[in-house]
Amino acid sequence: MRRASRLAAAAAGAAAALLAAVLPTPPAQADEILSAIARGGRLYDDWRAELDVRTRHISHLPRPETHGAAAEGAGRCVTCHGWDYHGVPGRAGGIRALDGADPAQVIAILGDETHGYGTYLDETDQRDLALFVTAGQIAMAEWIEPAGGRARGDAAAGAVYFQSICAGCHGADGMDVADMPPLGPFSRAEPWHALHIMMNGHPAGSMPPLRALDLGVLSNTLATMQTLPARPEIAAVVRGGRLYDTWFAEIGRAVPDGWHPAWPEARRAPVEAEGGDALARAQRQSWRCSACHGWDYRGRDGLAMGGRPPPAPGIHGMAGAAPADIVAVLSDETHGYGRLLSRRDLSDLAMFISRGQIDMAPWIHPDTGHYLADGAAFEAHYHTICATCHGADGRAVRTMPPLGRAVTGRPQRALHSVFNGHPGEAMPPLRAMGVETAAGILAFAETLPLRKR
Protein backbone atom coordinates (compact mmCIF):
# COMPACT_ATOMS: atom_id res chain seq x y z
CA MET A 1 0.00 0.00 0.00
CA ARG A 2 1.37 3.43 -0.94
CA ARG A 3 2.26 5.79 1.88
CA ALA A 4 -0.47 8.25 0.84
CA SER A 5 -3.07 5.47 0.86
CA ARG A 6 -1.98 4.38 4.32
CA LEU A 7 -2.25 7.98 5.53
CA ALA A 8 -5.76 8.36 4.11
CA ALA A 9 -6.88 5.07 5.64
CA ALA A 10 -5.34 5.98 8.98
CA ALA A 11 -7.04 9.40 8.91
CA ALA A 12 -10.43 7.81 8.24
CA GLY A 13 -9.92 5.29 11.04
CA ALA A 14 -8.80 7.98 13.47
CA ALA A 15 -11.77 10.13 12.50
CA ALA A 16 -14.17 7.29 13.22
CA ALA A 17 -12.70 6.84 16.69
CA LEU A 18 -12.76 10.56 17.36
CA LEU A 19 -16.33 10.94 16.19
CA ALA A 20 -17.40 8.14 18.52
CA ALA A 21 -15.85 10.03 21.41
CA VAL A 22 -17.74 13.22 20.60
CA LEU A 23 -21.20 11.94 19.74
CA PRO A 24 -23.54 9.84 21.84
CA THR A 25 -24.79 8.13 18.68
CA PRO A 26 -23.01 5.16 17.04
CA PRO A 27 -20.03 6.00 14.79
CA ALA A 28 -20.85 6.94 11.21
CA GLN A 29 -19.53 5.04 8.24
CA ALA A 30 -16.16 6.06 6.82
CA ASP A 31 -17.67 7.95 3.88
CA GLU A 32 -19.94 9.91 6.22
CA ILE A 33 -16.95 10.73 8.40
CA LEU A 34 -14.96 11.98 5.42
CA SER A 35 -17.96 14.08 4.39
CA ALA A 36 -18.09 15.64 7.87
CA ILE A 37 -14.34 16.33 7.78
CA ALA A 38 -14.63 17.95 4.35
CA ARG A 39 -17.48 20.12 5.58
CA GLY A 40 -15.28 21.11 8.51
CA GLY A 41 -12.61 22.09 5.99
CA ARG A 42 -15.10 24.36 4.25
CA LEU A 43 -16.06 25.90 7.59
CA TYR A 44 -12.36 26.48 8.25
CA ASP A 45 -12.13 28.21 4.87
CA ASP A 46 -15.18 30.49 5.22
CA TRP A 47 -17.83 29.46 7.73
CA ARG A 48 -20.09 32.40 6.90
CA ALA A 49 -20.30 31.39 3.25
CA GLU A 50 -20.73 27.70 4.07
CA LEU A 51 -23.56 28.36 6.51
CA ASP A 52 -24.99 31.43 4.80
CA VAL A 53 -25.37 33.00 8.23
CA ARG A 54 -28.44 34.96 7.20
CA THR A 55 -30.45 31.74 7.31
CA ARG A 56 -29.40 31.30 10.95
CA HIS A 57 -30.89 34.59 12.14
CA ILE A 58 -34.56 34.89 13.14
CA SER A 59 -35.53 38.51 13.46
CA HIS A 60 -37.81 38.23 16.52
CA LEU A 61 -35.13 36.60 18.70
CA PRO A 62 -32.69 38.70 20.74
CA ARG A 63 -29.38 39.34 19.04
CA PRO A 64 -26.84 36.95 20.59
CA GLU A 65 -23.81 38.29 22.41
CA THR A 66 -20.78 38.34 20.13
CA HIS A 67 -17.15 38.18 21.12
CA GLY A 68 -13.82 36.82 20.03
CA ALA A 69 -12.38 36.25 16.58
CA ALA A 70 -15.69 35.11 15.09
CA ALA A 71 -17.23 38.55 15.71
CA GLU A 72 -14.49 40.38 13.78
CA GLY A 73 -14.79 41.55 10.19
CA ALA A 74 -13.04 38.56 8.63
CA GLY A 75 -13.56 36.01 11.36
CA ARG A 76 -12.30 33.13 9.20
CA CYS A 77 -10.18 30.40 10.74
CA VAL A 78 -7.77 30.49 7.81
CA THR A 79 -7.15 34.21 8.29
CA CYS A 80 -5.22 33.44 11.46
CA HIS A 81 -4.13 29.84 11.00
CA GLY A 82 -3.24 29.70 7.30
CA TRP A 83 -3.77 27.37 4.37
CA ASP A 84 -0.87 25.18 5.46
CA TYR A 85 -2.25 25.15 9.04
CA HIS A 86 1.02 26.51 10.46
CA GLY A 87 -0.35 29.95 11.31
CA VAL A 88 -0.02 33.42 9.81
CA PRO A 89 2.83 35.66 11.03
CA GLY A 90 1.53 38.54 13.07
CA ARG A 91 -1.85 36.92 13.63
CA ALA A 92 -1.76 33.55 15.38
CA GLY A 93 -0.02 30.21 15.55
CA GLY A 94 -1.03 27.14 13.62
CA ILE A 95 -3.39 24.30 14.40
CA ARG A 96 -0.94 21.52 13.57
CA ALA A 97 -0.47 20.73 17.26
CA LEU A 98 -4.16 19.76 17.41
CA ASP A 99 -3.79 17.12 14.71
CA GLY A 100 -4.89 13.88 16.43
CA ALA A 101 -6.25 15.68 19.50
CA ASP A 102 -9.59 14.99 21.18
CA PRO A 103 -12.33 16.82 19.21
CA ALA A 104 -13.93 17.80 22.53
CA GLN A 105 -10.82 19.85 23.26
CA VAL A 106 -11.19 21.69 19.95
CA ILE A 107 -14.89 22.30 20.54
CA ALA A 108 -14.03 23.88 23.89
CA ILE A 109 -11.48 26.14 22.17
CA LEU A 110 -13.97 27.17 19.50
CA GLY A 111 -16.37 28.38 22.18
CA ASP A 112 -13.89 30.22 24.38
CA GLU A 113 -13.62 34.01 24.72
CA THR A 114 -10.76 34.21 22.23
CA HIS A 115 -12.65 32.50 19.42
CA GLY A 116 -16.34 32.98 20.20
CA TYR A 117 -17.71 30.56 17.63
CA GLY A 118 -20.27 29.11 20.03
CA THR A 119 -22.49 32.07 19.17
CA TYR A 120 -22.55 31.23 15.47
CA LEU A 121 -21.94 27.50 15.06
CA ASP A 122 -24.38 24.86 16.23
CA GLU A 123 -23.31 21.47 17.63
CA THR A 124 -23.02 19.84 14.21
CA ASP A 125 -20.97 22.73 12.84
CA GLN A 126 -18.61 22.63 15.79
CA ARG A 127 -18.29 18.85 15.52
CA ASP A 128 -17.44 19.01 11.82
CA LEU A 129 -14.91 21.80 12.29
CA ALA A 130 -13.33 19.92 15.22
CA LEU A 131 -13.12 16.77 13.10
CA PHE A 132 -11.33 18.68 10.38
CA VAL A 133 -8.84 20.14 12.86
CA THR A 134 -8.15 16.83 14.58
CA ALA A 135 -8.41 14.36 11.68
CA GLY A 136 -8.52 16.34 8.45
CA GLN A 137 -5.27 18.27 8.27
CA ILE A 138 -2.53 17.11 5.97
CA ALA A 139 1.21 17.77 6.13
CA MET A 140 1.33 20.21 3.23
CA ALA A 141 5.14 20.13 3.02
CA GLU A 142 4.97 16.49 1.93
CA TRP A 143 2.98 17.46 -1.16
CA ILE A 144 4.06 21.06 -1.87
CA GLU A 145 7.58 22.45 -1.71
CA PRO A 146 7.57 25.05 1.12
CA ALA A 147 10.01 27.42 -0.56
CA GLY A 148 8.64 27.81 -4.08
CA GLY A 149 5.15 26.33 -3.78
CA ARG A 150 5.72 23.76 -6.53
CA ALA A 151 3.56 20.66 -6.22
CA ARG A 152 5.69 17.56 -5.65
CA GLY A 153 3.44 15.48 -7.91
CA ASP A 154 3.79 14.29 -11.49
CA ALA A 155 1.99 16.68 -13.86
CA ALA A 156 1.81 14.11 -16.67
CA ALA A 157 0.19 11.55 -14.36
CA GLY A 158 -2.23 14.15 -13.02
CA ALA A 159 -3.45 15.25 -16.45
CA VAL A 160 -5.90 12.36 -16.82
CA TYR A 161 -7.51 13.25 -13.48
CA PHE A 162 -7.67 16.95 -14.24
CA GLN A 163 -9.13 16.47 -17.70
CA SER A 164 -11.68 13.89 -16.53
CA ILE A 165 -12.70 15.27 -13.12
CA CYS A 166 -11.95 19.00 -13.17
CA ALA A 167 -12.13 20.17 -16.79
CA GLY A 168 -15.87 19.57 -17.06
CA CYS A 169 -16.43 22.71 -14.98
CA HIS A 170 -13.10 24.52 -15.13
CA GLY A 171 -12.36 23.89 -18.80
CA ALA A 172 -9.32 22.25 -20.33
CA ASP A 173 -7.30 25.42 -19.69
CA GLY A 174 -8.75 26.08 -16.22
CA MET A 175 -10.44 29.34 -17.20
CA ASP A 176 -14.14 28.48 -17.57
CA VAL A 177 -15.37 29.31 -14.05
CA ALA A 178 -15.91 33.06 -14.00
CA ASP A 179 -16.40 33.24 -10.23
CA MET A 180 -12.75 32.47 -9.50
CA PRO A 181 -9.33 33.23 -10.98
CA PRO A 182 -8.00 30.96 -13.73
CA LEU A 183 -6.66 27.78 -12.16
CA GLY A 184 -3.13 28.07 -13.57
CA PRO A 185 -2.12 31.36 -11.90
CA PHE A 186 -4.17 30.54 -8.80
CA SER A 187 -2.55 27.16 -8.22
CA ARG A 188 0.91 28.62 -8.75
CA ALA A 189 0.35 31.61 -6.46
CA GLU A 190 -1.70 29.84 -3.78
CA PRO A 191 -0.94 26.10 -4.00
CA TRP A 192 -1.77 25.41 -0.33
CA HIS A 193 -5.15 27.13 -0.75
CA ALA A 194 -5.73 25.14 -3.94
CA LEU A 195 -4.96 21.80 -2.30
CA HIS A 196 -7.20 22.63 0.67
CA ILE A 197 -10.07 23.31 -1.75
CA MET A 198 -9.37 20.14 -3.70
CA MET A 199 -9.61 18.17 -0.46
CA ASN A 200 -12.71 19.87 0.93
CA GLY A 201 -14.56 21.75 -1.83
CA HIS A 202 -15.66 25.39 -1.97
CA PRO A 203 -17.73 26.87 0.89
CA ALA A 204 -21.36 26.94 -0.26
CA GLY A 205 -20.15 25.86 -3.70
CA SER A 206 -20.90 22.97 -6.01
CA MET A 207 -17.37 21.61 -6.31
CA PRO A 208 -17.19 18.07 -4.89
CA PRO A 209 -14.58 17.46 -2.18
CA LEU A 210 -11.96 14.98 -3.38
CA ARG A 211 -10.74 13.93 0.06
CA ALA A 212 -11.48 10.27 -0.65
CA LEU A 213 -8.86 10.22 -3.42
CA ASP A 214 -5.25 9.26 -2.81
CA LEU A 215 -3.20 12.30 -1.80
CA GLY A 216 -0.66 11.35 -4.42
CA VAL A 217 -3.35 11.69 -7.08
CA LEU A 218 -4.32 15.12 -5.77
CA SER A 219 -0.68 16.22 -5.73
CA ASN A 220 -0.31 15.03 -9.32
CA THR A 221 -3.47 16.92 -10.27
CA LEU A 222 -2.22 20.07 -8.56
CA ALA A 223 1.04 19.72 -10.50
CA THR A 224 -1.04 19.58 -13.71
CA MET A 225 -2.96 22.69 -12.69
CA GLN A 226 0.30 24.56 -12.16
CA THR A 227 1.15 23.99 -15.84
CA LEU A 228 -2.06 25.65 -17.08
CA PRO A 229 -1.79 29.01 -18.85
CA ALA A 230 -2.48 32.41 -17.40
CA ARG A 231 -5.20 34.50 -18.94
CA PRO A 232 -3.65 37.07 -21.29
CA GLU A 233 -3.56 40.45 -19.56
CA ILE A 234 -4.99 42.23 -22.57
CA ALA A 235 -8.09 39.98 -22.47
CA ALA A 236 -8.76 41.04 -18.87
CA VAL A 237 -8.07 44.71 -19.63
CA VAL A 238 -10.42 45.02 -22.61
CA ARG A 239 -13.18 43.10 -20.87
CA GLY A 240 -12.69 45.36 -17.87
CA GLY A 241 -13.11 48.33 -20.20
CA ARG A 242 -16.47 46.97 -21.32
CA LEU A 243 -17.49 46.44 -17.69
CA TYR A 244 -16.51 50.05 -16.97
CA ASP A 245 -18.74 51.12 -19.85
CA THR A 246 -21.86 49.11 -18.88
CA TRP A 247 -21.19 46.11 -16.66
CA PHE A 248 -24.76 44.82 -16.66
CA ALA A 249 -24.84 44.70 -20.48
CA GLU A 250 -21.49 42.87 -20.57
CA ILE A 251 -22.51 40.14 -18.11
CA GLY A 252 -26.21 40.02 -19.05
CA ARG A 253 -27.44 40.74 -15.56
CA ALA A 254 -30.42 42.85 -14.54
CA VAL A 255 -29.46 46.18 -13.04
CA PRO A 256 -30.67 46.71 -9.44
CA ASP A 257 -33.85 48.72 -8.97
CA GLY A 258 -33.65 52.41 -8.10
CA TRP A 259 -30.61 54.65 -7.82
CA HIS A 260 -27.10 53.56 -7.05
CA PRO A 261 -26.69 54.49 -3.37
CA ALA A 262 -23.73 56.79 -4.16
CA TRP A 263 -25.55 58.74 -6.90
CA PRO A 264 -25.85 62.36 -5.67
CA GLU A 265 -29.20 63.57 -4.41
CA ALA A 266 -28.87 66.73 -6.50
CA ARG A 267 -28.86 64.61 -9.66
CA ARG A 268 -31.92 62.66 -8.60
CA ALA A 269 -34.52 65.33 -7.90
CA PRO A 270 -35.02 66.80 -11.42
CA VAL A 271 -35.51 63.37 -13.00
CA GLU A 272 -37.74 62.13 -10.18
CA ALA A 273 -40.02 65.09 -10.86
CA GLU A 274 -40.24 64.00 -14.51
CA GLY A 275 -40.78 60.31 -13.65
CA GLY A 276 -41.69 57.63 -16.17
CA ASP A 277 -39.17 56.25 -18.65
CA ALA A 278 -36.79 59.16 -18.10
CA LEU A 279 -36.51 58.26 -14.42
CA ALA A 280 -36.00 54.57 -15.16
CA ARG A 281 -33.25 55.38 -17.68
CA ALA A 282 -31.50 57.75 -15.28
CA GLN A 283 -31.59 55.24 -12.45
CA ARG A 284 -30.19 52.56 -14.73
CA GLN A 285 -27.41 54.91 -15.85
CA SER A 286 -26.44 55.65 -12.23
CA TRP A 287 -25.11 52.09 -11.88
CA ARG A 288 -22.50 52.52 -14.62
CA CYS A 289 -18.89 53.27 -13.68
CA SER A 290 -18.61 55.57 -16.69
CA ALA A 291 -21.58 57.64 -15.53
CA CYS A 292 -19.77 58.56 -12.31
CA HIS A 293 -16.15 58.73 -13.47
CA GLY A 294 -16.38 59.86 -17.09
CA TRP A 295 -15.23 58.64 -20.49
CA ASP A 296 -11.83 60.27 -20.09
CA TYR A 297 -11.56 58.66 -16.61
CA ARG A 298 -11.06 62.03 -14.89
CA GLY A 299 -14.54 62.37 -13.44
CA ARG A 300 -15.74 65.87 -12.63
CA ASP A 301 -12.23 67.24 -13.29
CA GLY A 302 -12.18 66.03 -16.88
CA LEU A 303 -13.90 67.11 -20.09
CA ALA A 304 -17.46 65.91 -20.63
CA MET A 305 -18.03 66.00 -24.38
CA GLY A 306 -21.54 65.34 -25.56
CA GLY A 307 -23.00 64.91 -22.09
CA ARG A 308 -23.31 66.30 -18.60
CA PRO A 309 -20.14 66.35 -16.43
CA PRO A 310 -19.91 63.26 -14.21
CA PRO A 311 -20.52 63.78 -10.49
CA ALA A 312 -17.64 61.79 -8.96
CA PRO A 313 -13.84 62.08 -8.86
CA GLY A 314 -11.89 60.37 -11.60
CA ILE A 315 -10.19 57.00 -11.54
CA HIS A 316 -7.02 58.24 -13.26
CA GLY A 317 -5.26 58.39 -9.88
CA MET A 318 -5.58 54.61 -9.58
CA ALA A 319 -3.70 53.91 -12.80
CA GLY A 320 -0.86 51.58 -11.91
CA ALA A 321 -2.34 50.61 -8.53
CA ALA A 322 -2.37 47.00 -7.37
CA PRO A 323 -5.49 45.31 -8.84
CA ALA A 324 -6.22 43.67 -5.46
CA ASP A 325 -6.42 47.13 -3.86
CA ILE A 326 -8.80 48.29 -6.58
CA VAL A 327 -11.00 45.22 -6.05
CA ALA A 328 -11.25 46.19 -2.37
CA VAL A 329 -12.49 49.65 -3.37
CA LEU A 330 -14.99 48.23 -5.87
CA SER A 331 -16.33 45.95 -3.12
CA ASP A 332 -16.59 48.57 -0.37
CA GLU A 333 -19.85 49.99 0.97
CA THR A 334 -19.72 53.02 -1.31
CA HIS A 335 -19.50 51.04 -4.53
CA GLY A 336 -21.07 47.72 -3.51
CA TYR A 337 -20.02 45.75 -6.58
CA GLY A 338 -18.80 42.81 -4.54
CA ARG A 339 -22.45 41.75 -4.33
CA LEU A 340 -23.10 42.21 -8.04
CA LEU A 341 -19.99 41.08 -9.90
CA SER A 342 -18.14 37.78 -9.88
CA ARG A 343 -14.51 37.50 -8.83
CA ARG A 344 -13.51 37.37 -12.50
CA ASP A 345 -15.59 40.49 -13.23
CA LEU A 346 -14.02 42.40 -10.34
CA SER A 347 -10.54 41.28 -11.37
CA ASP A 348 -11.06 42.35 -14.99
CA LEU A 349 -12.52 45.72 -14.02
CA ALA A 350 -9.61 46.29 -11.64
CA MET A 351 -7.15 45.36 -14.41
CA PHE A 352 -8.70 47.96 -16.69
CA ILE A 353 -8.53 50.65 -14.02
CA SER A 354 -4.94 49.77 -13.19
CA ARG A 355 -3.52 49.11 -16.65
CA GLY A 356 -6.07 50.02 -19.29
CA GLN A 357 -6.72 53.75 -19.02
CA ILE A 358 -5.44 55.94 -21.84
CA ASP A 359 -4.71 59.64 -21.90
CA MET A 360 -7.25 61.01 -24.38
CA ALA A 361 -6.11 64.63 -24.22
CA PRO A 362 -3.44 64.32 -26.96
CA TRP A 363 -5.95 62.79 -29.37
CA ILE A 364 -9.13 64.86 -28.94
CA HIS A 365 -9.27 68.66 -29.32
CA PRO A 366 -10.54 70.09 -26.00
CA ASP A 367 -12.73 72.73 -27.68
CA THR A 368 -14.05 71.12 -30.86
CA GLY A 369 -13.94 67.44 -29.90
CA HIS A 370 -12.34 66.56 -33.24
CA TYR A 371 -9.78 63.77 -33.31
CA LEU A 372 -6.21 65.01 -33.66
CA ALA A 373 -5.22 62.43 -36.26
CA ASP A 374 -5.03 62.14 -40.04
CA GLY A 375 -8.30 60.46 -40.93
CA ALA A 376 -7.44 60.10 -44.61
CA ALA A 377 -4.39 58.02 -43.73
CA PHE A 378 -6.61 55.50 -41.95
CA GLU A 379 -9.44 55.24 -44.51
CA ALA A 380 -8.21 51.77 -45.52
CA HIS A 381 -8.25 50.67 -41.88
CA TYR A 382 -11.89 51.70 -41.59
CA HIS A 383 -12.95 49.90 -44.76
CA THR A 384 -11.11 46.69 -43.89
CA ILE A 385 -11.82 46.51 -40.14
CA CYS A 386 -15.03 48.43 -39.49
CA ALA A 387 -17.09 48.57 -42.67
CA THR A 388 -18.01 44.87 -42.60
CA CYS A 389 -20.46 45.62 -39.77
CA HIS A 390 -20.95 49.38 -39.92
CA GLY A 391 -21.09 49.68 -43.71
CA ALA A 392 -19.00 51.86 -45.98
CA ASP A 393 -21.02 54.90 -44.93
CA GLY A 394 -21.33 53.95 -41.23
CA ARG A 395 -25.11 53.54 -41.38
CA ALA A 396 -25.52 49.75 -41.55
CA VAL A 397 -26.04 48.99 -37.83
CA ARG A 398 -29.71 49.71 -37.19
CA THR A 399 -29.50 49.56 -33.41
CA MET A 400 -27.21 52.61 -33.15
CA PRO A 401 -27.02 56.08 -34.67
CA PRO A 402 -24.98 56.59 -37.83
CA LEU A 403 -21.32 56.19 -36.96
CA GLY A 404 -20.53 59.71 -38.09
CA ARG A 405 -22.95 61.14 -35.54
CA ALA A 406 -21.88 58.75 -32.78
CA VAL A 407 -18.19 59.61 -32.99
CA THR A 408 -18.68 63.36 -33.31
CA GLY A 409 -21.33 63.53 -30.57
CA ARG A 410 -19.43 61.49 -27.93
CA PRO A 411 -15.78 61.41 -29.05
CA GLN A 412 -14.35 60.20 -25.76
CA ARG A 413 -16.86 57.38 -25.49
CA ALA A 414 -16.12 56.40 -29.10
CA LEU A 415 -12.39 56.16 -28.40
CA HIS A 416 -13.06 54.08 -25.30
CA SER A 417 -15.32 51.76 -27.31
CA VAL A 418 -12.88 51.32 -30.18
CA PHE A 419 -10.16 50.42 -27.70
CA ASN A 420 -12.26 47.96 -25.65
CA GLY A 421 -15.28 46.92 -27.72
CA HIS A 422 -18.99 47.31 -26.96
CA PRO A 423 -20.44 45.65 -23.80
CA GLY A 424 -22.26 42.43 -24.58
CA GLU A 425 -21.64 42.72 -28.32
CA ALA A 426 -19.28 41.19 -30.85
CA MET A 427 -17.36 44.35 -31.79
CA PRO A 428 -13.63 43.54 -31.63
CA PRO A 429 -11.49 45.71 -29.36
CA LEU A 430 -8.64 47.38 -31.24
CA ARG A 431 -6.42 48.11 -28.22
CA ALA A 432 -3.53 46.08 -29.63
CA MET A 433 -3.32 48.43 -32.64
CA GLY A 434 -2.55 51.41 -30.43
CA VAL A 435 -4.21 54.72 -29.74
CA GLU A 436 -2.84 56.42 -32.89
CA THR A 437 -4.59 53.88 -35.12
CA ALA A 438 -7.81 54.05 -33.09
CA ALA A 439 -7.87 57.85 -33.22
CA GLY A 440 -7.07 57.77 -36.94
CA ILE A 441 -9.97 55.43 -37.70
CA LEU A 442 -12.30 57.65 -35.68
CA ALA A 443 -10.96 60.77 -37.45
CA PHE A 444 -12.00 59.15 -40.73
CA ALA A 445 -15.38 58.14 -39.24
CA GLU A 446 -16.03 61.83 -38.49
CA THR A 447 -16.37 62.37 -42.25
CA LEU A 448 -19.21 59.84 -42.58
CA PRO A 449 -22.88 60.88 -42.84
CA LEU A 450 -24.62 62.13 -39.69
CA ARG A 451 -28.11 60.94 -40.68
CA LYS A 452 -29.48 57.50 -41.44
CA ARG A 453 -30.77 58.57 -44.83
Beta strands, then each sheet from edge to edge (+ up, - down):
strand 1: 87-88
strand 2: 92-93
sheet 1: 1+ 2-
end
